Amino acid sequence: MKKTYPVEIADLKEDVFYYPRGFGEMENINHIWYGQHSCNAIMKENPHDQEKAILSQTLAETIQFTESDIPLHLFTYQDSIHIGPLVGIFTSGITPNLQKPVGERSSFFAKLLSLNKTTGCIPFLFGEHQIDWETETIKGYIFRNKRWDIRDFPFPNVVYDRLPNRRTENRTGPKEVKRRFQDEYSIPWYNPGFFNKWDIHERLSDEDDAVPYLPETYPFRSLSAIETLLSKFRQVYIKPIYGSLGLGIHQILYDKNENVYYCRYKDDQKINKLTRFPSLEHLFNHIFKHKRLHNMIIQQGIALITSNRRPIDFRVHTNKNHNGDWQVTAIAAKVAGAGSVTTHVNSGGQVRTIEELFPDNDMAVTVQEELSNAALILSKSIDRRIDGVIAEIGFDFGLDKQGHVWMFEANSKPGRSIFSHPKLREFEVLTRQLCLEYAVFLAEQSLQSSGEVVNENL
């Protein structure tokens, strides 16, 4: 991480900013920025403390800077110094209730916002209704000293998209906020959108490095396509293109000896079912009669490795770091619940570490390396093929009995159920931390791409 400096506010007579001693060339600097607010300032070297920056009260009020003694980044470019960066975390469903302002998601956001001191940025939470376009300010929610508070902020340097679902994302309000921030203010917006399973598969099919990890997958067109896959693999998965949390997934199996079909799924009462049918036509007329099959894909079934005869798959998280590079941040195994079509915890699945699953250390290392390599290759491939700035991905991988890695799904806003495991909680902190460290990188890159030269000594 680049160096950070404590920034304090002091009652000084003139509009002055005392920069840390030995900070760098400041002769032509006469402007100070905080988010999208700025003003003229007198620049002086701090005569007493080479590690601390001091902002006069009048300057702080002008740019709406209200922090105190928090280590922050200081970027210089052209005639300006920039304090921060200011990171807006955009979501929906915010309420005035300062106990739980975003309901059950409040705990996740509280943990994210609490990383301000360790990441050297100032994150705040906001939604479309907290924006005042006339004054270019936001009533942002912060979490300090174990409590929520509301504070006025300038428009941020970057925005981290944490909208909760596709329905909200497709509403006019959030789409207009994103458009205005990007088009009118040139504010970088990262991690937008939810992946479409078929779209991701098609795009990765053009990446040579990614192809070996892709199961045969097709949009649903007819029963004959399912028959073809069943004749090759004996099992097929039918998945909703926009699904998440394992909802709506069906496994179809063909028993050649008995010439019958089985369907494993979760019914409307959330009960795991395994139902037998004499033909594929009977199966579809019974199970899929009222479902939108044009929004489904069919995918090759994989003979996965098992634990106590229960299938295992793996969740691998990747994040971009403070250098903008992809890195693996968490790996966990998920063992399917009894009779479940997926390994999700809400279907009875159990989370295990790689070491718990493979007591043989050499095997554990090998599996971890294979999964990590696959995740990094696929992260870079998706990054090249998808529009927008992606900062995190959650992969669902399978490992067949020959040791080959298969990608089942990629999620742009991955769930966090694996972090309920005590030995994985430290990795949850890492995933959150890197999301904000990447924001610092993105803010700096934004200055560089605008034609400014950022001080390389920071």
N, C-alpha and C positions, 0 to 999 in steps of 0.2 A: 504493500500500500504506500501511496505517496504521503509525504509528511503532512501532519495537521498541526494547527496552532490554536490555543485557547483564545477566544475573542470576547472581550469584556466591553461593557458600556460604562462610561465615566462622565461626570458632570464637568465638562470643559467649556471654556468661554467661546472658542471658535469651532467652525465645522472642520474638525481635524480627524484624521485616521492615523494612529501610530502603528506602523508595521513592524514586525519583529526585526531585531538587529541582524544584519547580514542576510536579509531576505533575498536580495537581488536588485537589479537595476530598476529604480523607481523614478528616475529623473523626469520622464514624460508622462507619468501617471497623475491624472487629476480628476478622475471619475471613480465612483464606487457603486457597485451593483449588488443587489440582494434579490434573487429571483429575477423578475422582469421590471423591478423598480430601480431607479438610479438617480444620482445627483452629483453635483460638483463637490470636491472635497480637497482640503489641504493635506498633503501627504508628508509625514515626518517619521523618522526612524525612532523607535522606542529607545530612549536613552538608558533605561534601567533593566529591561528584560528582553533577551534575544529570542525567547520562545513565545512571547505573548503579543497579541494585537489588541489595540484599544480604540474604541469608537466613541466619538462624542455623543452626548445625549441628543443633541439637535439633529445630527446626521442619522442616528438610529431611528428617531421618530419620522424623519422624512422618507426613509426607505422601508419603514415598518419592521425594523430588526428588533427583536425583543429577547434574544437569547442571552445567556450569561455564563461565561467560563466553560463553554462547551468546545471541545477541539473540533475545528472545522478546516476545510480546505480553502486555500487562497489561490485563485487563478489570476494571472495578469495577462492582458491582451490589449494591444493597441495602447489607448490612453486610459485604460480602466483596470481596476482590481475587482474581482468577483468573490464574494463571500458565500460559502455554502458547500455543495449546491443544495438548493431547495427542491425536495422530491415530493410531488403530489401523488398520492395513491388513490386512484379513482375507483369508486364502487357505487353500489346502489343500496337502497333500503336503510339509509341513515335516519335515525330518529332523535328527538331532543333528550331522550333518556340517557343520562350520563353514567348510569350503572352498566347498561349494555346498549350502546348506541347503534350497533349493527347486529343485534340479537345474538344468536349462537356463534356468529363469526367474530364477535367482539374479542374473544380470547386470542384468536390467531392474529388479528390486527394489533392488539395490545403488545404481543410479543415482537411483532415486526417493528412497530414504532419505538419500542424500547431499545433498539439497536443504534440509536442516533449517536451515542458517544463512541461506540466501537467502530462505526463506519465513517465518521467525519462528515456526515450530511444531516440535513434537517428534514425528516419525513413527516408528512401530515396526511390525514385521511379526509376525503371530500367526495361529494356527489354533485350532480347537475344543479341541485337546488341551493347549494352553498356558494355558488358563483355570483359575483356582482360584476357584470360586464362593463358597466359605466365607470366604476372606480378601479377596475382591473384588480380586484381583491377577492379572496376566498375566505370564508369562515371555516377554517380547517380544524379537525379534531386531532388532538395529541394525547399521548399517554405518558405522563411523567409522575414519578414518585407514587406509583401504584394507583393512580387515579386518572380518569378522563377529564379533559378540559377542552374549551373552544378558544381559538385565537385567530385574529385576522392576519392573513398572509398575502404577500404579492403573488401574482401568477408564478408558478414554479419554473425551474430550469428544465426538468424532465417530468414525465408522467408515467407511472407504473400502473398498468391496466389490471384491476382485480374485480371486474364485473363478474357476478356469480354464475351466470348462465346465458345460453344463446338467446333466449326470449328477451331478456333485458338488453343484451348487446344490440339486438335488431330494432329496438325502439328508437323513435326519432330523436328524443332528447340526448341520450348518450352519443349517438352518431353525430349530432350537431356539435356537441362539446368537443369531440375528437377532431372534427373537421376544422373548427375555428382555431383551436390551439395549434394545430399543425399548419394550417394555411395562413392565418393572420398573424401568428406569433412565432412561427418556426420552432415550436416546442417539440422535442422528440417524444414519441409515445411508444413505449415498449410493452411487449407481450400482449398484443391485441388478439382477439379472435379465439375461437374454439376449432380444433381440427375436425375435418370431415374424413372419416375412415377411408372412403373410396378415393377422395381427392389426394390424400397423403399417399396411398398405394400407387396411384397413377404417376404422381410426381417422382416418387422414389424408383419407379420402374425404369426411369430414364437415367438413373445414377448407377453406373457399373459397380461401384463399391457396395451399394446398398442391396442390389438384386439378390445376392445369396441369402439374405436374411428374410426375404419376403415369401410367405406361403402363397400358394395359388389362390387368387382372390378375384371374384367377378361380381358385378352388379346383378341382382336377381332379375332373371329374364323368363326362365321357364323351369319346369320340373326336370327336363332332360339334362340341363346343366348340373343339377344336383345329382342326378343318376350317374353322370359321367364322373364327378368327383368321388362319389361313393364307390364306384367300381375301382377307382385307383387307390383310395385311402381308407375305405370302410367307415369313415366318419367325416361329417361336415358340420361346420358351425354357420348358423345364420344370425347376423348381427344387424342392428339398426345403424345406419350411417352416422347418425348424430348422437348415439347413445353414450351413456357414461355409467359408472358404478356397477357395470355388469348387467344393467337392466335390459330386458328384452332379448337376451341371448338364448338361443336354442341349439342344442347339440342333437344331430341326427345320426344314428348308427344303423348299419345294415348287418344282419346276421345271415350269412350266406348259407349256413347249414339248415336253418329253419325257414329261410326266405321270408323274413319279417323285418320290420323297421321299428326302431325305438326312438323316442324323442325325450330328451332330458331338458327340463326347463323349470322356471318358477312361475306358478300360477298367479291369478289376480289376488289371492289371499297370502301371497309371499311364501307359499309352501313349495318345497322342492318336489318335483314329479318326475317319474320315469314311466312313460306310457308306451304300450306295444300296439302296432298297427299292421294289418295284412298287406298294405300297399302304401306307396308314397302319396297317392291320391287321397286315400282315407286319412292319412296323417295331416295333410294340408287342409282338407275340408274340416277337420276337427280343431286343429291348433291355430291355423292361420286364416281362418275364414273372414275375420273382421280386422285383419291387420293390413297396414299399407306396405305391401311387398315391394313397391317401387322405391321405397326408402331403406331397403335392406341390401346387404351384401352376403355372398356365400363364400366361405373360406375353407381351405383344406384343413382337415383335422390332423393333429400331430399326436403321435404316441409318446406322451411325455414321461419323463422320469417320475417316480412315485415315492411316497413315504407311507408305509403301512397301507399300501394299495390305493392311496389317494393321490391324484395328480398334483404336481407342483409347477407353479410358474414363478416368475421373478419380476419385481418392480425395481427399476433403476432410474434414479433421478440424475439429470445433468443440469448444470447452470453455467452461464458465462461468468467469468471472474472479473477482477479489477483491471485486467489487461484485455478484456473482451474475448478471451479464449474459453472454449468449452472444457469443462472438467466434470468428472463423475463425483457426485456428492453423497449418494446413498445407494446401497444395494440391499435388498431384502428378499427372502423367499416367502412364498405364500402357499400354504397347503390347503387344498380344497376341503370344505366341510362335507359331512356324510351326504351323499346323493346330490351334491350341488353341481350345477353346470359351470360355475366359476369358482375362483379362489377368494373372492371378495369377503372381507370380514363380516359384512352385513348378511352374508349367506352362510355363515358358519366357518369361514376360512380362518386359518391361524397363521400369524406372522412368525417367521423364524429367521435368525441370522444365518449367513452362509456357514459359519463355523459350527453352529448347532446342527445344521443339516448334513454337513460333511465333516465328521470328526477327524477323518484323515486330512492332515494339514496340507499335503501336496495336492489333494483333490480340491480342497477348498480354494487354494491359491489359483489353480488352473481354471476353475469355474468363474472365479471373480475376474480373472484376466480376460477370459472369453467374453463375459458379459460387458465388461468395461470397454473393450475394443469395439464391440458391436454398437454400444451406446454412443461412443464418440464419433464413429463413422456415420451413423444414422443422424446424429445431431447436426453435424456439418452438412450432410446432404439435405436435410430438411431446411436448414438455414439458407442454403443456396436456392432452394426451390420455392419457398414460401414468401409472399410479400409481407412487408412489415418487419419490425425489429423483435426477434425472439430472444428471450433471456433464460428460459427454463423449459424443460421437457421431462415428462414422466413416461417411461417406456414399460410396457408389459411384454416380457420375453418368455418364451418356452425353451426348454432344453430337451431334445429328444434322446432316445436311448443310445444313439451313436455319438452323442456329445455335440450335436449341431445346434446353434442358437437360431431361434425364429422370433421375428417381431410380430406380435399380435396387434398391438395398438401403440400409438403415440399420443400423449395428452399435453396440450399447451398450458393447462392449469391443473396440474396433477393433484389428486387427493393426497391426504397426509396420514392415512390410517396406519401405515407401516411404522410411524413414529410413536405409536402407542407402546411399542416394545422398548423396555428399559434400556437395552444396549444400543438402541438406534436414536435415542433422544439428542445426543450430541450432534448427530448429522442433521437433525431438523434445524438446529441453530445455524449450522453451516449453510443450509439452503436459503434460509431467510437472510443471513448476512450477505451472501453473494448477490442476492437480488438488489440490495442497496449499494453494495460496492460497485456493481455494474452500472448503477445509475450515475455514480461519480465519473466513471469512465465515459459514459454516454454524454454527460454534460460537457466534459472536456473535448470530446470528439466533435460535438456540435459547434463549439467555438472554433475549432480548427477548420471544419468544413465550411464555415462562414467566411473564411479567408483571413481569420485572425491567427496570430502566432502565440501560442500559449507558452508561458514561462516553463522551460524544461527543468528548472532547478526545484520545482515544487515537490 
